[in-house]
Amino acid sequence: MDSTEAIVTILGLGVITLLARSFFLLPQRELPLPPIVRRALKYAPLAALVAIIVPEVVMTRGALIPTWADARLIAALAAAGWFAWRRGILGTIAVGMLVFLPLRLGLGW
């Protein structure tokens, strides 16, 4: 790919990104959405977060983790337990890291 093709590609991707992000800002009035779609959109951030985090926790180098003796699994279980008990995001992150770091650094998991 020469520099002209690279510039055209970058500009094309920029235009596509601009259109995709401004799609909901262009109409003069709010777009009507069916109630089922509105309800489903409430779960979109959670679904995106799960889609990012779960593969990081249960996979390594493209394959499932073969053993339970992995710091990521234990830390994720501890963090999930904390969240179920207290319902706080900051505490969930703190508990997950407080379990993960000693297992990773101390035991080398």
Sequence and secondary structure as in RCSB ss.txt:
>XXXX:A:sequence
MDSTEAIVTILGLGVITLLARSFFLLPQRELPLPPIVRRALKYAPLAALVAIIVPEVVMTRGALIPTWADARLIA
ALAAAGWFAWRRGILGTIAVGMLVFLPLRLGLGW
>XXXX:A:secstr
  HHHHHHHHHHHHHHHHHHHHTTTSSSS     HHHHHHHTTHHHHHHHHHHHHHHHEETTEE S S  HHHHH
HHHHHHHHHHH  HHHHHHHHHHHHHIIIIIS  
